[in-house]
């Protein structure tokens, strides 16, 4: 269904949205969307570095456990 919209359909939708909401409302909405995307990317990067740090700590820990020392 969405494959048949094309450029004229997208332009018509954009004009209708602009008329309904006004330039100021759309501008503030896009600003909030941009802030949300930035916060999401920051969260993904933070969790990625946290996982990498945890994996690096696990790789550094080579001390034998009690199970390995019993013979």
CHARMM internal coordinates of N, CA and C (Angstrom, degrees):
IC EDIT
DIST 1 N 1 CA 1.4445
DIST 1 CA 1 C 1.5247
ANGL 1 N 1 CA 1 C 110.98
DIST 1 C 2 N 1.3219
ANGL 1 CA 1 C 2 N 117.56
DIHE 1 N 1 CA 1 C 2 N -44.30
DIST 2 N 2 CA 1.4624
ANGL 1 C 2 N 2 CA 120.41
DIHE 1 CA 1 C 2 N 2 CA -178.41
DIST 2 CA 2 C 1.5244
ANGL 2 N 2 CA 2 C 112.53
DIHE 1 C 2 N 2 CA 2 C -77.06
DIST 2 C 3 N 1.3150
ANGL 2 CA 2 C 3 N 118.30
DIHE 2 N 2 CA 2 C 3 N -11.33
DIST 3 N 3 CA 1.4618
ANGL 2 C 3 N 3 CA 120.58
DIHE 2 CA 2 C 3 N 3 CA 179.86
DIST 3 CA 3 C 1.5269
ANGL 3 N 3 CA 3 C 111.81
DIHE 2 C 3 N 3 CA 3 C -72.38
DIST 3 C 4 N 1.3143
ANGL 3 CA 3 C 4 N 118.20
DIHE 3 N 3 CA 3 C 4 N -18.81
DIST 4 N 4 CA 1.4599
ANGL 3 C 4 N 4 CA 121.79
DIHE 3 CA 3 C 4 N 4 CA -174.48
DIST 4 CA 4 C 1.5228
ANGL 4 N 4 CA 4 C 113.62
DIHE 3 C 4 N 4 CA 4 C -97.15
DIST 4 C 5 N 1.3258
ANGL 4 CA 4 C 5 N 119.14
DIHE 4 N 4 CA 4 C 5 N 5.50
DIST 5 N 5 CA 1.4626
ANGL 4 C 5 N 5 CA 120.74
DIHE 4 CA 4 C 5 N 5 CA -175.69
DIST 5 CA 5 C 1.5245
ANGL 5 N 5 CA 5 C 111.02
DIHE 4 C 5 N 5 CA 5 C -68.52
DIST 5 C 6 N 1.2920
ANGL 5 CA 5 C 6 N 118.25
DIHE 5 N 5 CA 5 C 6 N -55.76
DIST 6 N 6 CA 1.4501
ANGL 5 C 6 N 6 CA 121.44
DIHE 5 CA 5 C 6 N 6 CA 179.29
DIST 6 CA 6 C 1.5221
ANGL 6 N 6 CA 6 C 113.15
DIHE 5 C 6 N 6 CA 6 C 75.12
DIST 6 C 7 N 1.3111
ANGL 6 CA 6 C 7 N 115.89
DIHE 6 N 6 CA 6 C 7 N 177.45
DIST 7 N 7 CA 1.4595
ANGL 6 C 7 N 7 CA 122.34
DIHE 6 CA 6 C 7 N 7 CA -178.05
DIST 7 CA 7 C 1.5286
ANGL 7 N 7 CA 7 C 113.05
DIHE 6 C 7 N 7 CA 7 C -66.02
DIST 7 C 8 N 1.3347
ANGL 7 CA 7 C 8 N 119.83
DIHE 7 N 7 CA 7 C 8 N -44.92
DIST 8 N 8 CA 1.4742
ANGL 7 C 8 N 8 CA 118.46
DIHE 7 CA 7 C 8 N 8 CA 179.00
DIST 8 CA 8 C 1.5300
ANGL 8 N 8 CA 8 C 112.88
DIHE 7 C 8 N 8 CA 8 C -61.32
DIST 8 C 9 N 1.3054
ANGL 8 CA 8 C 9 N 117.26
DIHE 8 N 8 CA 8 C 9 N -37.58
DIST 9 N 9 CA 1.4603
ANGL 8 C 9 N 9 CA 120.30
DIHE 8 CA 8 C 9 N 9 CA 178.18
DIST 9 CA 9 C 1.5107
ANGL 9 N 9 CA 9 C 112.05
DIHE 8 C 9 N 9 CA 9 C -66.20
DIST 9 C 10 N 1.3258
ANGL 9 CA 9 C 10 N 116.87
DIHE 9 N 9 CA 9 C 10 N -41.10
DIST 10 N 10 CA 1.4653
ANGL 9 C 10 N 10 CA 120.82
DIHE 9 CA 9 C 10 N 10 CA 177.81
DIST 10 CA 10 C 1.5227
ANGL 10 N 10 CA 10 C 111.32
DIHE 9 C 10 N 10 CA 10 C -64.38
DIST 10 C 11 N 1.3269
ANGL 10 CA 10 C 11 N 116.52
DIHE 10 N 10 CA 10 C 11 N -40.53
DIST 11 N 11 CA 1.4670
ANGL 10 C 11 N 11 CA 119.98
DIHE 10 CA 10 C 11 N 11 CA 177.96
DIST 11 CA 11 C 1.5276
ANGL 11 N 11 CA 11 C 111.05
DIHE 10 C 11 N 11 CA 11 C -64.90
DIST 11 C 12 N 1.3173
ANGL 11 CA 11 C 12 N 116.98
DIHE 11 N 11 CA 11 C 12 N -39.80
DIST 12 N 12 CA 1.4611
ANGL 11 C 12 N 12 CA 120.20
DIHE 11 CA 11 C 12 N 12 CA 177.70
DIST 12 CA 12 C 1.5274
ANGL 12 N 12 CA 12 C 111.05
DIHE 11 C 12 N 12 CA 12 C -63.62
DIST 12 C 13 N 1.3118
ANGL 12 CA 12 C 13 N 117.12
DIHE 12 N 12 CA 12 C 13 N -43.64
DIST 13 N 13 CA 1.4621
ANGL 12 C 13 N 13 CA 121.03
DIHE 12 CA 12 C 13 N 13 CA 177.97
DIST 13 CA 13 C 1.5283
ANGL 13 N 13 CA 13 C 110.40
DIHE 12 C 13 N 13 CA 13 C -61.96
DIST 13 C 14 N 1.3376
ANGL 13 CA 13 C 14 N 117.44
DIHE 13 N 13 CA 13 C 14 N -42.84
DIST 14 N 14 CA 1.4626
ANGL 13 C 14 N 14 CA 121.30
DIHE 13 CA 13 C 14 N 14 CA 179.78
DIST 14 CA 14 C 1.5253
ANGL 14 N 14 CA 14 C 111.12
DIHE 13 C 14 N 14 CA 14 C -62.47
DIST 14 C 15 N 1.3234
ANGL 14 CA 14 C 15 N 117.47
DIHE 14 N 14 CA 14 C 15 N -41.46
DIST 15 N 15 CA 1.4625
ANGL 14 C 15 N 15 CA 121.14
DIHE 14 CA 14 C 15 N 15 CA 179.85
DIST 15 CA 15 C 1.5280
ANGL 15 N 15 CA 15 C 110.47
DIHE 14 C 15 N 15 CA 15 C -66.09
DIST 15 C 16 N 1.3205
ANGL 15 CA 15 C 16 N 117.27
DIHE 15 N 15 CA 15 C 16 N -42.29
DIST 16 N 16 CA 1.4647
ANGL 15 C 16 N 16 CA 120.54
DIHE 15 CA 15 C 16 N 16 CA 179.77
DIST 16 CA 16 C 1.5292
ANGL 16 N 16 CA 16 C 110.11
DIHE 15 C 16 N 16 CA 16 C -63.89
DIST 16 C 17 N 1.3174
ANGL 16 CA 16 C 17 N 117.83
DIHE 16 N 16 CA 16 C 17 N -43.59
DIST 17 N 17 CA 1.4672
ANGL 16 C 17 N 17 CA 121.03
DIHE 16 CA 16 C 17 N 17 CA 178.63
DIST 17 CA 17 C 1.5203
ANGL 17 N 17 CA 17 C 110.22
DIHE 16 C 17 N 17 CA 17 C -63.18
DIST 17 C 18 N 1.3142
ANGL 17 CA 17 C 18 N 117.23
DIHE 17 N 17 CA 17 C 18 N -42.21
DIST 18 N 18 CA 1.4605
ANGL 17 C 18 N 18 CA 120.88
DIHE 17 CA 17 C 18 N 18 CA 179.01
DIST 18 CA 18 C 1.5289
ANGL 18 N 18 CA 18 C 111.42
DIHE 17 C 18 N 18 CA 18 C -62.54
DIST 18 C 19 N 1.3140
ANGL 18 CA 18 C 19 N 117.09
DIHE 18 N 18 CA 18 C 19 N -41.59
DIST 19 N 19 CA 1.4656
ANGL 18 C 19 N 19 CA 120.49
DIHE 18 CA 18 C 19 N 19 CA 179.57
DIST 19 CA 19 C 1.5292
ANGL 19 N 19 CA 19 C 110.61
DIHE 18 C 19 N 19 CA 19 C -67.80
DIST 19 C 20 N 1.3173
ANGL 19 CA 19 C 20 N 117.50
DIHE 19 N 19 CA 19 C 20 N -41.21
DIST 20 N 20 CA 1.4640
ANGL 19 C 20 N 20 CA 120.72
DIHE 19 CA 19 C 20 N 20 CA -176.96
DIST 20 CA 20 C 1.5241
ANGL 20 N 20 CA 20 C 112.60
DIHE 19 C 20 N 20 CA 20 C -69.16
DIST 20 C 21 N 1.3158
ANGL 20 CA 20 C 21 N 117.11
DIHE 20 N 20 CA 20 C 21 N -44.09
DIST 21 N 21 CA 1.4629
ANGL 20 C 21 N 21 CA 120.14
DIHE 20 CA 20 C 21 N 21 CA -172.03
DIST 21 CA 21 C 1.5238
ANGL 21 N 21 CA 21 C 113.92
DIHE 20 C 21 N 21 CA 21 C -101.31
DIST 21 C 22 N 1.2860
ANGL 21 CA 21 C 22 N 118.95
DIHE 21 N 21 CA 21 C 22 N -24.50
DIST 22 N 22 CA 1.4522
ANGL 21 C 22 N 22 CA 121.04
DIHE 21 CA 21 C 22 N 22 CA -178.71
DIST 22 CA 22 C 1.5182
ANGL 22 N 22 CA 22 C 111.73
DIHE 21 C 22 N 22 CA 22 C 86.34
DIST 22 C 23 N 1.3231
ANGL 22 CA 22 C 23 N 114.75
DIHE 22 N 22 CA 22 C 23 N 157.91
DIST 23 N 23 CA 1.4542
ANGL 22 C 23 N 23 CA 120.64
DIHE 22 CA 22 C 23 N 23 CA -175.30
DIST 23 CA 23 C 1.5232
ANGL 23 N 23 CA 23 C 112.47
DIHE 22 C 23 N 23 CA 23 C -66.01
DIST 23 C 24 N 1.3244
ANGL 23 CA 23 C 24 N 117.99
DIHE 23 N 23 CA 23 C 24 N -40.33
DIST 24 N 24 CA 1.4610
ANGL 23 C 24 N 24 CA 121.41
DIHE 23 CA 23 C 24 N 24 CA -177.03
DIST 24 CA 24 C 1.5154
ANGL 24 N 24 CA 24 C 112.43
DIHE 23 C 24 N 24 CA 24 C -65.05
DIST 24 C 25 N 1.3229
ANGL 24 CA 24 C 25 N 116.46
DIHE 24 N 24 CA 24 C 25 N -41.95
DIST 25 N 25 CA 1.4638
ANGL 24 C 25 N 25 CA 121.20
DIHE 24 CA 24 C 25 N 25 CA -178.71
DIST 25 CA 25 C 1.5257
ANGL 25 N 25 CA 25 C 110.17
DIHE 24 C 25 N 25 CA 25 C -67.25
DIST 25 C 26 N 1.3147
ANGL 25 CA 25 C 26 N 116.81
DIHE 25 N 25 CA 25 C 26 N -42.31
DIST 26 N 26 CA 1.4637
ANGL 25 C 26 N 26 CA 120.44
DIHE 25 CA 25 C 26 N 26 CA 179.74
DIST 26 CA 26 C 1.5252
ANGL 26 N 26 CA 26 C 110.30
DIHE 25 C 26 N 26 CA 26 C -66.61
DIST 26 C 27 N 1.3282
ANGL 26 CA 26 C 27 N 116.80
DIHE 26 N 26 CA 26 C 27 N -39.11
DIST 27 N 27 CA 1.4559
ANGL 26 C 27 N 27 CA 120.90
DIHE 26 CA 26 C 27 N 27 CA 179.00
DIST 27 CA 27 C 1.5285
ANGL 27 N 27 CA 27 C 111.19
DIHE 26 C 27 N 27 CA 27 C -61.97
DIST 27 C 28 N 1.3214
ANGL 27 CA 27 C 28 N 116.88
DIHE 27 N 27 CA 27 C 28 N -45.31
DIST 28 N 28 CA 1.4697
ANGL 27 C 28 N 28 CA 119.59
DIHE 27 CA 27 C 28 N 28 CA 179.63
DIST 28 CA 28 C 1.5249
ANGL 28 N 28 CA 28 C 110.72
DIHE 27 C 28 N 28 CA 28 C -68.42
DIST 28 C 29 N 1.3187
ANGL 28 CA 28 C 29 N 117.00
DIHE 28 N 28 CA 28 C 29 N -35.58
DIST 29 N 29 CA 1.4623
ANGL 28 C 29 N 29 CA 120.51
DIHE 28 CA 28 C 29 N 29 CA 178.17
DIST 29 CA 29 C 1.5297
ANGL 29 N 29 CA 29 C 111.00
DIHE 28 C 29 N 29 CA 29 C -64.48
DIST 29 C 30 N 1.3251
ANGL 29 CA 29 C 30 N 116.88
DIHE 29 N 29 CA 29 C 30 N -43.98
DIST 30 N 30 CA 1.4638
ANGL 29 C 30 N 30 CA 120.13
DIHE 29 CA 29 C 30 N 30 CA 178.97
DIST 30 CA 30 C 1.5247
ANGL 30 N 30 CA 30 C 111.25
DIHE 29 C 30 N 30 CA 30 C -66.38
DIST 30 C 31 N 1.3293
ANGL 30 CA 30 C 31 N 117.04
DIHE 30 N 30 CA 30 C 31 N -33.47
DIST 31 N 31 CA 1.4573
ANGL 30 C 31 N 31 CA 120.19
DIHE 30 CA 30 C 31 N 31 CA 174.99
DIST 31 CA 31 C 1.5177
ANGL 31 N 31 CA 31 C 111.42
DIHE 30 C 31 N 31 CA 31 C -62.90
DIST 31 C 32 N 1.3256
ANGL 31 CA 31 C 32 N 116.79
DIHE 31 N 31 CA 31 C 32 N -41.88
DIST 32 N 32 CA 1.4636
ANGL 31 C 32 N 32 CA 120.88
DIHE 31 CA 31 C 32 N 32 CA 177.74
DIST 32 CA 32 C 1.5248
ANGL 32 N 32 CA 32 C 111.16
DIHE 31 C 32 N 32 CA 32 C -66.98
DIST 32 C 33 N 1.3178
ANGL 32 CA 32 C 33 N 117.19
DIHE 32 N 32 CA 32 C 33 N -38.54
DIST 33 N 33 CA 1.4632
ANGL 32 C 33 N 33 CA 120.65
DIHE 32 CA 32 C 33 N 33 CA 177.25
DIST 33 CA 33 C 1.5284
ANGL 33 N 33 CA 33 C 109.59
DIHE 32 C 33 N 33 CA 33 C -63.11
DIST 33 C 34 N 1.3186
ANGL 33 CA 33 C 34 N 117.48
DIHE 33 N 33 CA 33 C 34 N -42.21
DIST 34 N 34 CA 1.4632
ANGL 33 C 34 N 34 CA 121.32
DIHE 33 CA 33 C 34 N 34 CA 177.86
DIST 34 CA 34 C 1.5188
ANGL 34 N 34 CA 34 C 111.98
DIHE 33 C 34 N 34 CA 34 C -62.12
DIST 34 C 35 N 1.3282
ANGL 34 CA 34 C 35 N 116.82
DIHE 34 N 34 CA 34 C 35 N -41.66
DIST 35 N 35 CA 1.4666
ANGL 34 C 35 N 35 CA 120.51
DIHE 34 CA 34 C 35 N 35 CA 177.65
DIST 35 CA 35 C 1.5238
ANGL 35 N 35 CA 35 C 110.63
DIHE 34 C 35 N 35 CA 35 C -64.27
DIST 35 C 36 N 1.3255
ANGL 35 CA 35 C 36 N 116.59
DIHE 35 N 35 CA 35 C 36 N -38.96
DIST 36 N 36 CA 1.4571
ANGL 35 C 36 N 36 CA 120.90
DIHE 35 CA 35 C 36 N 36 CA 179.14
DIST 36 CA 36 C 1.5195
ANGL 36 N 36 CA 36 C 111.85
DIHE 35 C 36 N 36 CA 36 C -65.32
DIST 36 C 37 N 1.3221
ANGL 36 CA 36 C 37 N 116.30
DIHE 36 N 36 CA 36 C 37 N -42.15
DIST 37 N 37 CA 1.4601
ANGL 36 C 37 N 37 CA 120.26
DIHE 36 CA 36 C 37 N 37 CA 178.59
DIST 37 CA 37 C 1.5244
ANGL 37 N 37 CA 37 C 110.23
DIHE 36 C 37 N 37 CA 37 C -64.80
DIST 37 C 38 N 1.3309
ANGL 37 CA 37 C 38 N 116.83
DIHE 37 N 37 CA 37 C 38 N -41.48
DIST 38 N 38 CA 1.4638
ANGL 37 C 38 N 38 CA 120.89
DIHE 37 CA 37 C 38 N 38 CA 178.39
DIST 38 CA 38 C 1.5197
ANGL 38 N 38 CA 38 C 111.02
DIHE 37 C 38 N 38 CA 38 C -62.81
DIST 38 C 39 N 1.3208
ANGL 38 CA 38 C 39 N 117.29
DIHE 38 N 38 CA 38 C 39 N -43.18
DIST 39 N 39 CA 1.4655
ANGL 38 C 39 N 39 CA 120.74
DIHE 38 CA 38 C 39 N 39 CA 178.94
DIST 39 CA 39 C 1.5238
ANGL 39 N 39 CA 39 C 110.89
DIHE 38 C 39 N 39 CA 39 C -65.62
DIST 39 C 40 N 1.3268
ANGL 39 CA 39 C 40 N 117.40
DIHE 39 N 39 CA 39 C 40 N -38.34
DIST 40 N 40 CA 1.4595
ANGL 39 C 40 N 40 CA 120.57
DIHE 39 CA 39 C 40 N 40 CA 178.40
DIST 40 CA 40 C 1.5298
ANGL 40 N 40 CA 40 C 110.96
DIHE 39 C 40 N 40 CA 40 C -64.20
DIST 40 C 41 N 1.3299
ANGL 40 CA 40 C 41 N 117.01
DIHE 40 N 40 CA 40 C 41 N -45.71
DIST 41 N 41 CA 1.4683
ANGL 40 C 41 N 41 CA 120.56
DIHE 40 CA 40 C 41 N 41 CA 179.21
DIST 41 CA 41 C 1.5198
ANGL 41 N 41 CA 41 C 110.85
DIHE 40 C 41 N 41 CA 41 C -62.51
DIST 41 C 42 N 1.3350
ANGL 41 CA 41 C 42 N 117.40
DIHE 41 N 41 CA 41 C 42 N -39.53
DIST 42 N 42 CA 1.4663
ANGL 41 C 42 N 42 CA 120.98
DIHE 41 CA 41 C 42 N 42 CA 178.64
DIST 42 CA 42 C 1.5222
ANGL 42 N 42 CA 42 C 110.23
DIHE 41 C 42 N 42 CA 42 C -64.23
DIST 42 C 43 N 1.3235
ANGL 42 CA 42 C 43 N 117.24
DIHE 42 N 42 CA 42 C 43 N -41.31
DIST 43 N 43 CA 1.4541
ANGL 42 C 43 N 43 CA 121.08
DIHE 42 CA 42 C 43 N 43 CA 178.48
DIST 43 CA 43 C 1.5142
ANGL 43 N 43 CA 43 C 112.14
DIHE 42 C 43 N 43 CA 43 C -64.47
DIST 43 C 44 N 1.3273
ANGL 43 CA 43 C 44 N 116.90
DIHE 43 N 43 CA 43 C 44 N -40.63
DIST 44 N 44 CA 1.4654
ANGL 43 C 44 N 44 CA 120.79
DIHE 43 CA 43 C 44 N 44 CA 178.26
DIST 44 CA 44 C 1.5326
ANGL 44 N 44 CA 44 C 109.88
DIHE 43 C 44 N 44 CA 44 C -64.96
DIST 44 C 45 N 1.3328
ANGL 44 CA 44 C 45 N 117.49
DIHE 44 N 44 CA 44 C 45 N -43.57
DIST 45 N 45 CA 1.4565
ANGL 44 C 45 N 45 CA 120.79
DIHE 44 CA 44 C 45 N 45 CA 179.18
DIST 45 CA 45 C 1.5247
ANGL 45 N 45 CA 45 C 111.31
DIHE 44 C 45 N 45 CA 45 C -64.54
DIST 45 C 46 N 1.3345
ANGL 45 CA 45 C 46 N 117.44
DIHE 45 N 45 CA 45 C 46 N -41.02
DIST 46 N 46 CA 1.4602
ANGL 45 C 46 N 46 CA 120.95
DIHE 45 CA 45 C 46 N 46 CA 178.84
DIST 46 CA 46 C 1.5217
ANGL 46 N 46 CA 46 C 111.30
DIHE 45 C 46 N 46 CA 46 C -63.24
DIST 46 C 47 N 1.3275
ANGL 46 CA 46 C 47 N 116.86
DIHE 46 N 46 CA 46 C 47 N -44.30
DIST 47 N 47 CA 1.4633
ANGL 46 C 47 N 47 CA 119.25
DIHE 46 CA 46 C 47 N 47 CA -179.55
DIST 47 CA 47 C 1.5252
ANGL 47 N 47 CA 47 C 110.60
DIHE 46 C 47 N 47 CA 47 C -68.36
DIST 47 C 48 N 1.3152
ANGL 47 CA 47 C 48 N 117.37
DIHE 47 N 47 CA 47 C 48 N -33.80
DIST 48 N 48 CA 1.4603
ANGL 47 C 48 N 48 CA 120.99
DIHE 47 CA 47 C 48 N 48 CA 178.51
DIST 48 CA 48 C 1.5254
ANGL 48 N 48 CA 48 C 110.51
DIHE 47 C 48 N 48 CA 48 C -65.32
DIST 48 C 49 N 1.3328
ANGL 48 CA 48 C 49 N 117.18
DIHE 48 N 48 CA 48 C 49 N -45.32
DIST 49 N 49 CA 1.4637
ANGL 48 C 49 N 49 CA 119.81
DIHE 48 CA 48 C 49 N 49 CA 179.02
DIST 49 CA 49 C 1.5264
ANGL 49 N 49 CA 49 C 110.95
DIHE 48 C 49 N 49 CA 49 C -67.53
DIST 49 C 50 N 1.3306
ANGL 49 CA 49 C 50 N 117.05
DIHE 49 N 49 CA 49 C 50 N -34.57
DIST 50 N 50 CA 1.4635
ANGL 49 C 50 N 50 CA 120.35
DIHE 49 CA 49 C 50 N 50 CA 177.65
DIST 50 CA 50 C 1.5284
ANGL 50 N 50 CA 50 C 110.88
DIHE 49 C 50 N 50 CA 50 C -64.40
DIST 50 C 51 N 1.3245
ANGL 50 CA 50 C 51 N 116.84
DIHE 50 N 50 CA 50 C 51 N -42.48
DIST 51 N 51 CA 1.4623
ANGL 50 C 51 N 51 CA 120.35
DIHE 50 CA 50 C 51 N 51 CA 178.14
DIST 51 CA 51 C 1.5227
ANGL 51 N 51 CA 51 C 111.01
DIHE 50 C 51 N 51 CA 51 C -66.91
DIST 51 C 52 N 1.3269
ANGL 51 CA 51 C 52 N 117.36
DIHE 51 N 51 CA 51 C 52 N -40.13
DIST 52 N 52 CA 1.4637
ANGL 51 C 52 N 52 CA 120.19
DIHE 51 CA 51 C 52 N 52 CA 178.69
DIST 52 CA 52 C 1.5185
ANGL 52 N 52 CA 52 C 110.93
DIHE 51 C 52 N 52 CA 52 C -64.70
DIST 52 C 53 N 1.3333
ANGL 52 CA 52 C 53 N 117.37
DIHE 52 N 52 CA 52 C 53 N -39.39
DIST 53 N 53 CA 1.4617
ANGL 52 C 53 N 53 CA 120.60
DIHE 52 CA 52 C 53 N 53 CA 177.45
DIST 53 CA 53 C 1.5202
ANGL 53 N 53 CA 53 C 111.13
DIHE 52 C 53 N 53 CA 53 C -64.65
DIST 53 C 54 N 1.3367
ANGL 53 CA 53 C 54 N 116.50
DIHE 53 N 53 CA 53 C 54 N -40.94
DIST 54 N 54 CA 1.4604
ANGL 53 C 54 N 54 CA 120.17
DIHE 53 CA 53 C 54 N 54 CA 179.21
DIST 54 CA 54 C 1.5243
ANGL 54 N 54 CA 54 C 110.50
DIHE 53 C 54 N 54 CA 54 C -65.38
DIST 54 C 55 N 1.3133
ANGL 54 CA 54 C 55 N 117.30
DIHE 54 N 54 CA 54 C 55 N -39.97
DIST 55 N 55 CA 1.4599
ANGL 54 C 55 N 55 CA 120.26
DIHE 54 CA 54 C 55 N 55 CA 178.89
DIST 55 CA 55 C 1.5201
ANGL 55 N 55 CA 55 C 110.47
DIHE 54 C 55 N 55 CA 55 C -67.98
DIST 55 C 56 N 1.3309
ANGL 55 CA 55 C 56 N 117.92
DIHE 55 N 55 CA 55 C 56 N -37.14
DIST 56 N 56 CA 1.4641
ANGL 55 C 56 N 56 CA 121.07
DIHE 55 CA 55 C 56 N 56 CA 178.37
DIST 56 CA 56 C 1.5216
ANGL 56 N 56 CA 56 C 110.26
DIHE 55 C 56 N 56 CA 56 C -66.99
DIST 56 C 57 N 1.3273
ANGL 56 CA 56 C 57 N 118.05
DIHE 56 N 56 CA 56 C 57 N -38.77
DIST 57 N 57 CA 1.4608
ANGL 56 C 57 N 57 CA 121.05
DIHE 56 CA 56 C 57 N 57 CA 177.83
DIST 57 CA 57 C 1.5208
ANGL 57 N 57 CA 57 C 110.67
DIHE 56 C 57 N 57 CA 57 C -65.60
DIST 57 C 58 N 1.3277
ANGL 57 CA 57 C 58 N 117.57
DIHE 57 N 57 CA 57 C 58 N -39.50
DIST 58 N 58 CA 1.4629
ANGL 57 C 58 N 58 CA 120.67
DIHE 57 CA 57 C 58 N 58 CA 177.81
DIST 58 CA 58 C 1.5222
ANGL 58 N 58 CA 58 C 110.76
DIHE 57 C 58 N 58 CA 58 C -66.19
DIST 58 C 59 N 1.3190
ANGL 58 CA 58 C 59 N 116.86
DIHE 58 N 58 CA 58 C 59 N -36.56
DIST 59 N 59 CA 1.4637
ANGL 58 C 59 N 59 CA 120.09
DIHE 58 CA 58 C 59 N 59 CA -179.99
DIST 59 CA 59 C 1.5210
ANGL 59 N 59 CA 59 C 110.91
DIHE 58 C 59 N 59 CA 59 C -70.51
DIST 59 C 60 N 1.3276
ANGL 59 CA 59 C 60 N 119.08
DIHE 59 N 59 CA 59 C 60 N -31.43
DIST 60 N 60 CA 1.4552
ANGL 59 C 60 N 60 CA 122.37
DIHE 59 CA 59 C 60 N 60 CA -179.54
DIST 60 CA 60 C 1.5226
ANGL 60 N 60 CA 60 C 111.96
DIHE 59 C 60 N 60 CA 60 C -75.45
DIST 60 C 61 N 1.3335
ANGL 60 CA 60 C 61 N 117.68
DIHE 60 N 60 CA 60 C 61 N -26.90
DIST 61 N 61 CA 1.4517
ANGL 60 C 61 N 61 CA 122.03
DIHE 60 CA 60 C 61 N 61 CA -175.95
DIST 61 CA 61 C 1.5213
ANGL 61 N 61 CA 61 C 109.61
DIHE 60 C 61 N 61 CA 61 C -79.12
DIST 61 C 62 N 1.3438
ANGL 61 CA 61 C 62 N 116.33
DIHE 61 N 61 CA 61 C 62 N 97.26
DIST 62 N 62 CA 1.4590
ANGL 61 C 62 N 62 CA 121.63
DIHE 61 CA 61 C 62 N 62 CA -179.37
DIST 62 CA 62 C 1.5252
ANGL 62 N 62 CA 62 C 111.59
DIHE 61 C 62 N 62 CA 62 C -115.32
DIST 62 C 63 N 1.3200
ANGL 62 CA 62 C 63 N 117.58
DIHE 62 N 62 CA 62 C 63 N 16.38
DIST 63 N 63 CA 1.4586
ANGL 62 C 63 N 63 CA 120.03
DIHE 62 CA 62 C 63 N 63 CA 179.05
DIST 63 CA 63 C 1.5136
ANGL 63 N 63 CA 63 C 109.64
DIHE 62 C 63 N 63 CA 63 C -71.24
DIST 63 C 64 N 1.3167
ANGL 63 CA 63 C 64 N 117.50
DIHE 63 N 63 CA 63 C 64 N 136.90
DIST 64 N 64 CA 1.4573
ANGL 63 C 64 N 64 CA 119.68
DIHE 63 CA 63 C 64 N 64 CA -178.82
DIST 64 CA 64 C 1.5385
ANGL 64 N 64 CA 64 C 110.14
DIHE 63 C 64 N 64 CA 64 C -71.49
DIST 64 C 65 N 1.3035
ANGL 64 CA 64 C 65 N 115.65
DIHE 64 N 64 CA 64 C 65 N 147.55
DIST 65 N 65 CA 1.4461
ANGL 64 C 65 N 65 CA 121.27
DIHE 64 CA 64 C 65 N 65 CA 177.01
DIST 65 CA 65 C 1.5161
ANGL 65 N 65 CA 65 C 109.18
DIHE 64 C 65 N 65 CA 65 C -89.75
DIST 65 C 66 N 1.3251
ANGL 65 CA 65 C 66 N 118.42
DIHE 65 N 65 CA 65 C 66 N 173.21
DIST 66 N 66 CA 1.4586
ANGL 65 C 66 N 66 CA 122.13
DIHE 65 CA 65 C 66 N 66 CA 179.89
DIST 66 CA 66 C 1.5203
ANGL 66 N 66 CA 66 C 111.68
DIHE 65 C 66 N 66 CA 66 C -62.86
DIST 66 C 67 N 1.3064
ANGL 66 CA 66 C 67 N 118.28
DIHE 66 N 66 CA 66 C 67 N -32.66
DIST 67 N 67 CA 1.4545
ANGL 66 C 67 N 67 CA 121.95
DIHE 66 CA 66 C 67 N 67 CA 179.67
DIST 67 CA 67 C 1.5171
ANGL 67 N 67 CA 67 C 111.71
DIHE 66 C 67 N 67 CA 67 C -64.71
DIST 67 C 68 N 1.3155
ANGL 67 CA 67 C 68 N 117.60
DIHE 67 N 67 CA 67 C 68 N -34.67
DIST 68 N 68 CA 1.4500
ANGL 67 C 68 N 68 CA 122.14
DIHE 67 CA 67 C 68 N 68 CA -178.44
DIST 68 CA 68 C 1.5278
ANGL 68 N 68 CA 68 C 111.99
DIHE 67 C 68 N 68 CA 68 C -79.96
DIST 68 C 69 N 1.3100
ANGL 68 CA 68 C 69 N 119.10
DIHE 68 N 68 CA 68 C 69 N -24.35
DIST 69 N 69 CA 1.4576
ANGL 68 C 69 N 69 CA 121.11
DIHE 68 CA 68 C 69 N 69 CA -176.56
DIST 69 CA 69 C 1.5118
ANGL 69 N 69 CA 69 C 113.00
DIHE 68 C 69 N 69 CA 69 C -87.68
DIST 69 C 70 N 1.3267
ANGL 69 CA 69 C 70 N 118.60
DIHE 69 N 69 CA 69 C 70 N -18.05
DIST 70 N 70 CA 1.4766
ANGL 69 C 70 N 70 CA 120.96
DIHE 69 CA 69 C 70 N 70 CA 178.50
DIST 70 CA 70 C 1.5098
ANGL 70 N 70 CA 70 C 109.94
DIHE 69 C 70 N 70 CA 70 C -76.45
DIST 70 C 71 N 1.3262
ANGL 70 CA 70 C 71 N 115.17
DIHE 70 N 70 CA 70 C 71 N 128.29
DIST 71 N 71 CA 1.4733
ANGL 70 C 71 N 71 CA 119.31
DIHE 70 CA 70 C 71 N 71 CA 179.40
DIST 71 CA 71 C 1.4927
ANGL 71 N 71 CA 71 C 110.24
DIHE 70 C 71 N 71 CA 71 C -123.67
END
COOR INIT
IC SEED 1 N 1 CA 1 C
IC BUILD
